[in-house]
Amino acid sequence: MRRFNFYLPEELFERMKLLANYYNISITKLMVELLEIGYIGMLDTRKNK
């Protein structure tokens, strides 16, 4: 398995942590699920326009 690094704004990470706690799943699993559906890419505000 390859390692995949990506950087998130701190506010987005905090929201994801709350969401993972609400659904009682690990933060890593939540990140993988959101990456698979493209949600994190859509919310990434640091992309060049």
Secondary structure, DSSP 8 states (H G I E B T S, - for coil): ---------HHHHHHHHHHHHHHT--HHHHHHHHHHHTHHHHH-TTS--
